[in-house]
Amino acid sequence: MNQESSKLKKIVGGTGNIVLLTDGFRVYEANRPFFRFFGVESLEAFHQRYRSLAETVERMDAYGYLNPGEGEEAWLPSPSASSEGRYRIKLRGAKESRIFALEVAEVEEGKNARSVLYLTDITDIEEYKFRLRYSNQRLREYLKNLDAADIVTRTTPDGIITYANDRFLEVSGYRREQVIGKTHRIIRHPDVPPALFEDMWRTILAGKIWQGRIINRRRDGGHYVVDATIGPIFDTQGKIVEFIGIRHDVTELVEAKERAQRAELAKTLFFANLSHEIRTPLNAILGFTSLLRRRKDLPDEVKKMVDIIDESGGSLLQIVNNILDLSKFEQGHLDVELRPISLDKMVRKTVALFEARAREKGVDLRLQIASLLPPKLLADRHRLRQVLSNLISNGIKFTPSGGEVLVRVEAAPEADRIWRVRFEVVDSGIGIPPEVQAKIFKPFEQAESSTERRYGGTGLGLPICARIVEALGGELTLESRVGEGSRFAFELEFREAGPEDGISPCEEEHDEAVEEARFSGEVLLAEDQPFNQELIRAFLKRFGLDDIEIVNDGKAALERMKRHRYDLVFLDIEMPGMRGDEVLRRWREDEEMGQRHQHIVALTAHADEKSLRYFLEIGFDEVVVKPVTDQALKEVLSRYMRTEEYGKGDQGGEKSMAFRREMVRLFLSGMDEEIEKMEALAASKRWVELAMEARRFQGAALGAGLDAIAGAAAGMTEERSCLDEDEILKALERLHEEARRIRTERKVL
């Protein structure tokens, strides 16, 4: 008996779990963890307080749920074998309960039957198991919802389908028995490139997740598009045991996007065709009125009629341009072209265009411009002029006689070579009501219908100006009071232009000097519209060109070009039989086979940047946009034709020689920088830009009468994707040689 008791005491005291000897009424032996848990120092103290120690003793079932203990006086589980299990015990005053696993061992001490209770604290284990059960339950719910929404398949590591959910069967049109045991080749669409699947397998076999868009084939031959996510599943050793694929059906989204793109393309083509169809007759209207206005023998009444026709045609052209601009903004296609310009000169010329209109209306048009502007800034001349012209025109339109319109330009240097310039157009006109100011920059909005009836307009000008200013990096703002006038303003940052920006020393001086220049040479004009033929012929004759050959279609133009060398060829893009760009393509192909280079100018009514860029990239030397103006033709002729005469009267020959000497001097003073720029373009393999720069250089050389230098540059005017670099280096070396030779002979510099 004593040996058993000693052995029992040894067992009770030697474990870290709670162990106690009890007959169900009293505790006879207990170990230290017992006393620590109940917070007593002796069994005597325990027996005195046991009824108040335990708040609850609850048994947990196999699923972890709780069953109440037996009565309020329960302090420990019953000491019988049937009581073994898990219990949650909470002591009075404790913040949390603890979970124990109960094991019961019956022992005998003499005639007394007693039990040893083993209570193992499994709280952390049970909480982990609970969280695991909860996570598994949530995962099952996620998978259930995923199964209902997306296409889910599982495959073996070699791609054999082992599971396909109902959504897969619904979308693909297959039955489950038709796909289980097969590979995904059963739904592979022939339009999907093999490289996509090679990339997918390479990714997932490396243990990574692959994502991409795939076109799949339905059982009935149709197709569906999915955004797929495919990833590996690993075992405990890190080995891939299967792949799971989750695919979201985006067929409707893709088809809707394609419909929108087709609609956008149709809209773009419509606007392009609209521009072409309107610009073609406008070309004749504005061109011939321009010629009529230059005649001195017209009666005053006829001059007024011509002025009305010219102004109405100009208004119609502006409407067409505004609609095209708005279409570009909606597509996000507005391109900004930064070039070195004289901001001072551009602003003054723009204001000068409106001086006659302001005088006729009795409006005082004034200009205040900063005197510290640098000579050249990098800016988009066309877009800036467009904004200022619109604001000045509106100012004059909405200002009554006796009022004034002020154009103010202020400039201040900021960082190194960076200038901030503020533009303001202030008028003393009718003003804009506050409720209208919020929507004045929205398309087709005007102050009110009476304004439209009285002043006209489409409501496109200001919205387009606002978007142009935004594209240039600024914001167009408005301050206005009814009856007092309006102030439109915007600020832009410009970088001061330097030699690296390709400044041409004779750029603007040449424009002025060639104002009354006459040219000589042979011209081929390919144009199918008779009135456009007559208009361009009249312009060319005005500039002294009498040797003009005209054909009606592209095939005839190509034949003439093969038989005869022209100084300049004008090709209309839209011609019957063969388009102008096709004529160019065939000619440039012949040039690659050794045919001589021919300067070719595109004539087009397609005025959008994308079309203009396309024409230059495929090899046109220049692009003239319809309506054709004498100024546009003059600029082209000055680059590619020989100057015959400058000025009028007996001193014409002397002026011509002086002008030519000045042209040569100015050309040679900037030639080295231009050659260095072409060398840099060649080194970076920017062939299209090199060809464009070489053509500009060649045209300037011809304009200066330096045919040898122009010929040396001809080897770089071809737009090929794989130019022979040795040929380019040789052409650049020839340029250097010709430059040295001309300097030596002429002793200009």
C-alpha positions in Angstrom: 0.0 0.0 0.0 2.7 2.4 0.9 4.7 1.4 -2.2 1.6 2.2 -4.4 1.1 5.5 -2.7 4.7 6.4 -3.1 4.7 5.5 -6.8 1.5 7.6 -7.3 3.0 10.6 -5.6 6.1 10.2 -7.9 3.9 10.2 -11.0 1.8 13.1 -9.8 4.8 15.3 -9.1 6.9 14.4 -12.1 4.8 15.8 -15.0 4.2 19.3 -16.3 0.5 18.7 -16.9 -2.1 19.0 -14.2 -2.4 15.7 -12.4 -4.5 14.9 -9.3 -5.7 12.0 -7.3 -9.4 12.2 -6.4 -12.4 10.1 -5.5 -14.8 12.7 -6.9 -15.3 14.5 -3.6 -11.8 15.3 -2.4 -8.4 15.7 -3.9 -5.8 13.6 -2.1 -2.7 14.4 -4.2 -1.9 17.1 -6.8 1.1 18.4 -8.6 2.5 21.9 -8.8 0.8 22.8 -12.1 -2.5 22.0 -10.3 -1.8 24.6 -7.6 -0.6 27.2 -10.1 -3.7 26.8 -12.3 -6.2 27.1 -9.4 -4.1 29.7 -7.6 -3.9 28.0 -4.2 -1.0 27.0 -2.1 -2.4 23.8 -0.4 -5.1 21.2 -0.8 -6.7 22.5 2.4 -7.0 25.9 0.8 -8.4 24.3 -2.3 -11.1 22.4 -0.4 -12.1 25.5 1.4 -12.6 27.5 -1.8 -13.2 24.9 -4.5 -16.9 25.9 -5.0 -15.9 29.5 -6.0 -12.8 28.7 -8.0 -14.2 27.5 -11.4 -16.8 29.7 -13.1 -17.6 27.1 -15.9 -16.6 23.6 -16.8 -17.9 22.8 -20.3 -17.4 19.7 -22.3 -16.6 20.0 -26.0 -18.0 17.6 -28.5 -16.2 16.1 -31.5 -16.8 19.2 -33.6 -15.5 21.6 -30.9 -18.9 22.8 -29.7 -19.5 23.2 -25.9 -21.8 21.3 -23.6 -22.6 22.9 -20.2 -21.1 21.4 -17.1 -23.2 19.6 -14.5 -24.7 22.2 -12.2 -23.3 25.5 -10.8 -21.1 23.7 -8.3 -19.1 21.9 -11.0 -15.4 22.5 -10.6 -13.8 19.5 -12.4 -15.0 16.9 -14.8 -16.4 13.8 -13.3 -13.6 11.3 -12.5 -14.9 8.4 -14.6 -13.7 6.8 -17.8 -16.8 8.0 -19.6 -15.8 11.6 -18.9 -12.6 11.5 -20.9 -12.5 14.2 -23.6 -11.9 17.9 -24.1 -13.1 20.6 -21.6 -13.1 24.3 -21.5 -12.5 25.5 -18.0 -12.8 29.2 -17.0 -11.8 30.3 -13.5 -13.5 33.1 -11.8 -11.8 36.4 -12.5 -9.7 35.0 -15.4 -9.9 36.9 -18.7 -9.8 33.7 -20.9 -10.7 30.1 -20.5 -8.3 27.2 -21.2 -9.0 24.0 -23.0 -7.8 20.7 -21.5 -7.7 17.1 -22.7 -8.9 14.8 -19.9 -7.6 11.3 -19.3 -8.8 9.2 -16.4 -6.9 6.3 -14.8 -8.6 4.3 -11.9 -6.4 3.2 -9.0 -7.1 1.4 -5.8 -5.7 2.3 -2.4 -6.9 -0.4 -0.1 -10.6 -0.5 -0.1 -10.9 3.0 -1.6 -11.5 3.4 -5.4 -9.9 6.5 -6.6 -9.0 8.1 -10.0 -6.0 9.9 -11.4 -7.0 12.8 -13.6 -4.5 13.9 -16.3 -5.4 17.4 -17.7 -3.2 18.4 -20.7 -3.5 22.1 -21.7 -4.4 22.0 -25.5 -5.7 25.6 -25.8 -3.2 26.6 -28.5 -3.7 23.4 -30.4 -7.5 23.8 -30.3 -7.4 27.4 -31.3 -5.2 26.5 -34.3 -7.5 23.7 -35.3 -10.5 26.1 -35.0 -8.8 28.7 -37.2 -7.9 25.9 -39.7 -11.5 24.7 -39.8 -12.7 28.3 -40.2 -10.2 28.9 -43.0 -11.1 25.7 -44.7 -14.7 26.6 -44.5 -14.1 30.0 -46.0 -11.9 28.4 -48.7 -14.7 26.1 -49.6 -17.1 29.1 -49.9 -14.6 31.0 -52.1 -14.1 28.0 -54.3 -17.9 27.5 -54.5 -18.3 31.2 -55.6 -15.3 31.0 -58.0 -16.7 27.8 -59.5 -20.0 29.6 -60.2 -18.4 32.7 -61.7 -15.3 31.6 -63.6 -14.0 28.7 -65.7 -11.9 26.4 -63.5 -9.8 23.4 -64.6 -7.2 21.2 -63.0 -4.6 19.2 -64.9 -1.8 16.8 -64.2 1.8 18.1 -64.6 1.7 16.9 -68.2 -1.5 18.7 -69.0 -4.2 16.0 -68.8 -7.5 17.5 -67.6 -8.6 16.0 -64.3 -11.3 18.5 -63.4 -13.5 20.9 -65.3 -16.3 22.9 -63.6 -19.8 23.5 -64.9 -18.8 27.0 -66.1 -16.2 25.5 -68.4 -18.7 23.1 -69.9 -21.3 25.9 -70.3 -18.9 28.2 -72.1 -17.0 25.6 -74.2 -20.1 23.6 -75.2 -18.4 20.2 -74.2 -19.7 17.5 -71.9 -17.6 16.6 -68.9 -16.8 13.1 -70.2 -15.5 14.7 -73.5 -12.8 16.7 -71.7 -11.7 14.6 -68.7 -8.6 12.8 -69.7 -7.9 15.1 -72.6 -5.5 18.1 -72.9 -6.5 21.7 -73.5 -5.6 21.2 -77.2 -9.3 20.3 -77.5 -10.2 24.0 -77.1 -7.1 25.5 -78.7 -7.9 28.1 -81.4 -5.8 28.1 -84.6 -5.3 31.8 -84.4 -3.4 31.7 -81.2 0.4 31.7 -81.9 2.4 28.7 -80.6 4.8 31.1 -78.9 2.1 32.0 -76.4 1.7 28.4 -75.2 5.5 28.0 -75.2 5.8 31.0 -72.8 3.0 29.7 -70.7 4.5 26.2 -70.2 8.0 27.7 -69.6 6.5 29.9 -66.8 4.4 27.3 -65.0 7.0 24.5 -65.2 9.4 27.0 -63.5 6.9 27.1 -60.6 5.6 30.6 -61.5 2.1 31.9 -62.2 1.3 32.7 -65.9 -1.3 35.3 -66.9 -2.5 36.2 -70.3 -5.4 36.6 -72.7 -6.3 33.5 -74.9 -8.8 32.9 -77.7 -10.3 29.4 -77.2 -12.4 27.4 -79.6 -15.9 26.2 -78.7 -17.2 22.8 -79.6 -19.5 24.3 -82.3 -16.6 26.0 -84.0 -17.1 29.4 -82.5 -14.7 31.1 -80.2 -14.6 32.7 -76.7 -11.9 34.9 -75.1 -10.6 34.4 -71.6 -8.2 36.2 -69.3 -6.3 33.2 -67.9 -4.4 32.7 -64.7 -2.6 29.3 -64.5 -0.4 28.2 -61.6 1.3 25.1 -60.1 0.2 23.2 -57.0 3.1 21.7 -54.9 3.3 18.8 -52.5 5.2 19.0 -49.2 8.5 18.3 -51.0 8.0 21.2 -53.3 7.2 19.0 -56.3 4.6 20.1 -58.8 1.7 17.7 -58.6 -0.9 19.5 -60.7 -1.8 22.8 -62.4 -4.9 24.9 -61.7 -6.3 27.2 -64.3 -8.8 30.0 -63.6 -10.2 31.8 -66.6 -12.5 34.7 -66.8 -14.7 35.0 -69.8 -14.2 38.4 -71.4 -15.7 37.7 -74.8 -18.4 40.3 -74.5 -15.9 42.9 -73.3 -13.5 42.2 -76.2 -16.3 42.3 -78.7 -17.7 45.5 -77.3 -14.2 47.0 -77.5 -13.8 45.9 -81.1 -17.2 47.4 -82.0 -16.1 50.7 -80.3 -12.8 50.6 -82.2 -14.7 49.9 -85.5 -17.1 52.8 -84.7 -14.1 55.1 -83.9 -12.4 54.1 -87.1 -15.6 54.7 -89.1 -15.8 58.1 -87.4 -12.2 58.9 -88.2 -12.7 57.8 -91.8 -15.9 59.9 -92.0 -14.1 63.0 -90.8 -11.1 62.4 -93.1 -13.5 62.0 -96.1 -15.5 65.0 -95.0 -12.3 67.0 -94.8 -11.2 65.8 -98.2 -14.5 66.4 -99.9 -14.9 69.9 -98.5 -11.3 70.9 -98.8 -11.2 69.9 -102.5 -13.7 72.5 -103.7 -12.5 75.0 -101.1 -9.1 74.7 -102.6 -10.5 76.2 -105.8 -12.7 78.8 -104.1 -10.0 80.2 -101.8 -7.3 79.8 -104.4 -9.0 81.7 -107.2 -10.3 84.4 -104.8 -6.7 84.9 -103.7 -5.7 85.4 -107.3 -8.6 87.8 -107.9 -7.8 89.9 -104.9 -4.3 90.6 -106.3 -5.7 92.1 -109.5 -5.6 95.8 -109.6 -8.3 96.2 -112.4 -11.3 95.0 -110.5 -14.2 97.4 -109.8 -14.8 98.2 -106.1 -18.1 96.4 -106.1 -16.5 93.2 -107.5 -13.7 93.5 -104.9 -16.3 93.5 -102.2 -17.9 90.4 -103.6 -14.5 88.6 -103.8 -13.8 89.6 -100.2 -17.1 88.2 -99.1 -16.4 84.9 -100.9 -12.9 84.7 -99.5 -14.1 85.4 -95.9 -17.0 82.9 -96.2 -14.6 80.3 -97.6 -12.2 80.9 -94.8 -14.9 80.6 -92.2 -16.0 77.2 -93.7 -12.4 76.0 -93.7 -12.1 77.0 -90.0 -15.2 75.0 -89.2 -13.7 72.0 -90.9 -10.4 72.4 -89.1 -12.2 72.7 -85.8 -14.2 69.6 -86.3 -11.1 67.7 -87.2 -9.3 69.0 -84.2 -12.1 68.0 -81.9 -12.1 64.5 -83.4 -8.3 64.3 -82.7 -8.8 65.5 -79.1 -11.4 62.8 -78.5 -9.0 60.2 -79.7 -6.1 61.6 -77.8 -4.1 62.0 -81.0 -3.0 65.7 -80.7 0.7 65.8 -81.5 2.9 68.7 -80.3 5.7 69.6 -82.6 8.4 71.7 -80.9 10.7 73.7 -83.1 12.9 76.7 -82.6 10.8 79.8 -83.2 10.9 83.6 -82.6 8.0 84.0 -80.2 8.2 87.7 -80.6 7.9 87.6 -84.3 5.2 84.9 -84.3 3.0 87.0 -81.9 3.5 90.2 -83.8 2.6 88.5 -87.1 -0.5 86.9 -85.6 -1.8 90.2 -84.2 -1.0 91.9 -87.6 -3.4 89.5 -89.3 -6.3 91.0 -87.4 -5.5 94.7 -87.6 -7.6 95.3 -90.7 -10.6 93.5 -89.2 -10.3 95.6 -86.0 -10.0 98.8 -87.9 -13.1 98.0 -90.0 -15.1 97.4 -86.8 -13.7 100.4 -85.0 -11.9 98.4 -82.3 -8.5 99.4 -81.0 -6.2 96.3 -81.2 -3.1 96.8 -79.1 -0.1 94.6 -78.4 2.2 94.6 -75.3 5.0 92.2 -75.5 8.0 91.5 -73.3 11.3 93.0 -74.5 13.5 90.4 -72.8 12.3 87.3 -74.8 15.2 85.2 -76.0 15.7 85.1 -79.8 14.5 81.5 -80.1 12.3 79.2 -78.0 11.2 75.6 -78.5 7.5 75.9 -79.2 4.7 74.6 -81.4 4.3 77.6 -83.7 1.1 76.3 -85.4 -0.8 75.5 -82.2 0.2 78.7 -80.4 -0.9 80.7 -83.4 -4.2 78.8 -83.5 -5.0 79.6 -79.9 -4.0 83.3 -80.1 -5.9 83.7 -83.4 -9.0 82.3 -81.9 -8.8 84.4 -78.7 -8.1 87.6 -80.7 -10.8 86.9 -83.2 -13.4 86.4 -80.4 -12.2 89.5 -78.7 -12.8 91.6 -81.8 -16.1 89.8 -82.5 -17.6 90.4 -79.1 -16.3 94.0 -78.6 -18.4 96.9 -79.9 -17.1 99.8 -81.9 -15.0 102.1 -79.7 -13.8 99.3 -77.5 -10.4 97.7 -77.3 -8.7 94.4 -77.4 -5.3 94.1 -75.7 -2.8 91.2 -76.4 -0.2 91.0 -73.6 2.8 88.7 -73.5 4.9 88.6 -70.3 8.0 86.5 -69.8 10.3 85.6 -66.9 13.3 83.3 -66.7 13.0 80.4 -64.3 15.7 77.7 -64.3 18.6 77.3 -66.7 17.3 78.2 -70.2 13.7 77.7 -69.0 11.2 80.6 -69.5 7.7 81.0 -68.2 5.5 83.0 -70.6 2.1 84.4 -69.8 -0.3 85.2 -72.7 -3.4 87.4 -72.2 -6.1 88.6 -74.5 -8.3 91.2 -72.8 -11.3 92.8 -74.4 -13.9 95.4 -73.3 -16.7 93.5 -74.9 -20.1 92.2 -73.8 -18.7 89.8 -71.2 -19.8 86.3 -70.2 -22.5 85.6 -67.5 -21.2 83.6 -64.5 -23.5 80.6 -65.1 -22.1 80.3 -68.7 -18.4 80.5 -67.7 -18.4 77.0 -66.2 -19.4 75.5 -69.6 -17.7 77.8 -72.0 -14.9 75.4 -72.6 -17.3 72.5 -73.5 -17.8 71.8 -77.2 -20.8 73.4 -79.0 -21.5 75.7 -76.0 -22.1 79.4 -76.4 -23.2 82.1 -74.1 -26.8 81.9 -75.2 -28.8 81.3 -78.4 -29.1 85.0 -79.1 -25.3 85.2 -79.1 -25.2 82.5 -81.8 -27.8 84.3 -83.9 -26.0 87.7 -83.5 -22.4 86.7 -83.7 -22.4 83.3 -85.3 -20.0 80.4 -84.6 -20.1 76.8 -83.7 -19.0 76.9 -80.1 -15.9 74.8 -80.9 -13.1 77.4 -80.9 -12.7 77.9 -77.1 -12.9 74.1 -76.2 -10.3 73.4 -78.8 -8.1 76.2 -77.5 -8.4 74.9 -73.9 -7.4 71.4 -75.0 -4.4 72.7 -77.0 -3.2 74.7 -74.1 -3.6 71.7 -71.9 -1.6 69.6 -74.4 1.1 72.3 -74.3 1.3 72.0 -70.5 -0.9 74.9 -69.4 -4.4 75.8 -68.5 -6.7 78.3 -70.3 -8.4 80.5 -67.7 -11.3 83.1 -67.9 -12.2 86.2 -66.0 -15.3 88.0 -67.2 -18.0 90.4 -66.1 -21.1 91.1 -68.1 -20.9 94.5 -69.8 -17.3 95.0 -68.9 -15.4 92.5 -71.0 -13.3 89.3 -70.6 -9.8 88.2 -69.9 -8.5 84.9 -71.3 -5.0 83.9 -70.1 -2.7 80.9 -70.0 0.9 80.3 -69.0 3.4 78.0 -70.6 7.0 76.9 -70.0 9.5 77.1 -72.9 13.1 76.0 -73.2 15.5 78.4 -74.9 16.6 76.9 -78.2 20.3 76.2 -78.8 22.6 74.8 -81.5 21.6 71.3 -80.5 18.0 72.0 -81.6 18.9 72.5 -85.2 18.5 76.2 -85.5 18.7 77.3 -89.1 20.4 80.8 -89.3 18.5 81.7 -92.4 15.1 80.3 -91.6 13.0 83.4 -91.1 15.3 85.7 -93.1 14.9 83.4 -96.0 11.1 83.6 -95.8 11.2 87.4 -96.0 13.8 87.5 -98.7 11.9 85.2 -101.0 8.7 87.2 -100.8 8.9 88.3 -104.4 11.4 85.7 -105.7 10.8 84.1 -109.1 11.9 80.5 -109.9 12.9 78.5 -112.9 12.7 74.8 -113.7 10.4 72.1 -114.9 7.4 71.0 -112.9 5.1 67.9 -113.2 1.7 68.3 -111.7 -0.5 65.1 -111.2 -4.0 66.3 -110.2 -7.3 64.9 -111.4 -9.5 67.9 -110.6 -9.5 70.5 -113.5 -10.1 73.5 -111.3 -7.2 72.5 -109.0 -5.0 72.1 -112.0 -5.8 75.6 -113.2 -5.3 77.0 -109.7 -1.9 75.5 -109.1 -0.9 76.3 -112.6 -1.8 80.0 -112.0 0.1 80.0 -108.7 3.2 78.5 -110.4 3.1 80.9 -113.3 2.9 83.8 -110.8 6.3 82.6 -109.5 7.8 82.6 -113.0 7.3 78.9 -113.8 6.0 78.4 -117.3 7.4 74.9 -118.0 4.5 73.0 -116.3 3.3 69.5 -117.4 -0.1 68.4 -116.1 -1.5 64.8 -116.0 -4.8 63.5 -114.7 -3.8 60.3 -112.9 -1.0 58.4 -111.2 -0.1 56.0 -114.0 0.5 58.8 -116.4 2.6 60.6 -113.8 4.8 57.5 -113.3 5.3 57.2 -117.0 6.3 60.8 -117.4 8.7 60.6 -114.5 10.4 57.6 -116.0 10.9 59.4 -119.3 11.9 62.8 -118.1 13.8 64.4 -115.2 11.7 67.2 -113.5 13.0 69.7 -111.0 9.9 69.1 -108.9 6.9 66.8 -109.0 3.5 67.5 -107.3 1.4 64.3 -106.7 -2.2 64.5 -105.6 -2.9 61.6 -103.2 -6.4 60.8 -104.2 -6.3 60.1 -108.0 -8.1 57.5 -110.2 -6.2 54.5 -111.4 -3.2 54.9 -109.1 -3.0 56.9 -105.9 -0.2 59.4 -105.4 1.4 57.4 -102.5 1.5 54.3 -104.7 3.3 56.3 -107.4 5.8 57.4 -104.8 6.3 53.9 -103.6 7.1 52.5 -107.0 9.4 55.4 -107.8 11.3 55.1 -104.6 11.7 51.3 -105.3 13.3 52.2 -108.6 15.6 54.7 -106.8 16.9 51.9 -104.6 17.8 50.0 -107.8 19.9 53.0 -108.9 17.3 55.4 -110.3 18.0 59.1 -109.7 16.4 60.8 -106.8 13.4 62.9 -107.6 12.0 65.6 -105.3 8.3 64.8 -104.9 5.6 66.8 -103.0 2.3 65.4 -101.8 -0.9 67.3 -102.4 -3.6 66.2 -100.0 -6.8 67.2 -98.3 -6.0 64.9 -95.4 -4.8 67.4 -92.8 -4.5 65.2 -89.7 -1.1 64.7 -88.1 -1.2 60.9 -88.6 -1.7 61.3 -92.4 1.0 64.0 -92.7 3.5 62.0 -90.7 2.7 58.9 -92.9 3.3 60.8 -96.1 6.7 62.0 -94.9 7.7 58.6 -93.6 7.0 56.8 -96.8 9.3 59.2 -98.7 7.6 62.4 -99.8 9.9 65.4 -99.6 7.2 67.8 -98.6 3.4 67.8 -98.0 1.1 70.7 -99.1 -2.3 70.6 -97.5 -5.4 71.7 -99.5 -6.6 74.4 -99.8 -3.3 75.1 -101.5 -2.1 78.7 -100.9 0.5 80.7 -102.8 2.5 81.0 -99.6 2.7 77.2 -99.1 3.8 76.7 -102.7 6.3 79.5 -102.4 8.0 77.9 -99.4 8.3 74.6 -101.2 9.6 76.2 -104.4 12.2 78.1 -102.4 13.6 74.9 -101.1 13.8 72.9 -104.3 13.8 75.2 -107.3 16.4 77.6 -108.7 15.9 81.3 -108.0 15.7 83.2 -111.2 15.1 86.8 -110.1 14.6 88.8 -107.0 13.0 92.2 -106.9 11.7 94.4 -109.6 12.9 97.1 -112.0 16.4 97.8 -113.4 18.1 96.7 -110.2 16.6 93.2 -110.2 19.8 91.5 -111.3 21.9 93.2 -108.7 19.4 92.3 -106.0 19.3 88.8 -107.2 23.1 88.4 -106.9 23.1 90.1 -103.5 20.4 87.9 -102.3 22.2 84.7 -103.6 25.4 85.7 -101.9 23.5 86.3 -98.6 21.8 82.9 -99.1 25.2 81.2 -99.5 26.7 82.9 -96.5 23.8 82.1 -94.3 23.7 78.5 -95.5 27.4 77.9 -94.9 27.3 79.6 -91.5 25.0 76.9 -90.2 26.1 74.0 -92.4 28.5 72.4 -89.9 25.8 72.1 -87.2 23.4 70.6 -89.7 26.0 68.0 -90.7 26.8 67.1 -87.1 23.1 66.7 -86.5 22.8 64.2 -89.4 25.9 62.4 -88.1 24.2 62.0 -84.7 21.0 60.7 -86.3 23.0 58.2 -88.3 24.9 57.0 -85.2 21.7 56.3 -83.4 20.2 54.6 -86.5 17.2 57.0 -86.7 16.8 56.5 -90.4 13.5 58.2 -91.0 14.6 61.4 -89.1 17.9 61.2 -91.0 16.2 61.1 -94.4 13.9 64.0 -93.4 16.8 66.1 -92.2 18.9 65.3 -95.3 16.0 66.3 -97.5 15.6 69.6 -95.7 19.4 70.2 -95.9 19.4 69.3 -99.6 16.5 71.7 -100.3 18.3 74.5 -98.5 21.5 73.8 -100.5 19.6 73.9 -103.7 17.9 77.1 -102.7 21.4 78.6 -102.1 22.5 77.3 -105.5 25.0 74.8 -104.0 24.2 71.9 -106.3 27.3 69.9 -105.4 26.5 69.9 -101.7 22.9 69.0 -102.5 24.1 66.1 -104.5 26.3 64.9 -101.7 23.3 64.9 -99.4 21.2 62.9 -101.8 22.7 59.6 -100.7 21.0 60.0 -97.3 17.5 61.0 -98.4 16.3 57.4 -98.8 14.0 56.1 -96.1 15.2 52.5 -95.8 15.0 50.4 -92.7 18.4 48.9 -93.3 20.7 51.5 -94.8 24.3 50.6 -95.6 26.2 52.4 -92.9 29.3 52.6 -95.1 27.3 54.5 -97.7 26.1 57.0 -95.1 29.6 57.6 -93.8 30.8 58.1 -97.4 28.0 60.6 -98.0 28.8 62.5 -94.8 32.5 62.6 -95.8 31.5 63.9 -99.3 29.6 66.7 -97.5 32.6 67.7 -95.5 34.8 67.7 -98.7 32.3 69.8 -100.6 32.0 72.2 -97.7 35.8 72.6 -97.5 36.1 73.1 -101.3 33.3 75.7 -101.5 34.8 77.7 -98.6 38.2 77.6 -100.3 36.8 78.7 -103.7 34.4 81.3 -102.5 36.2 82.5 -99.4 32.9 83.2 -97.8 33.9 82.3 -94.3 
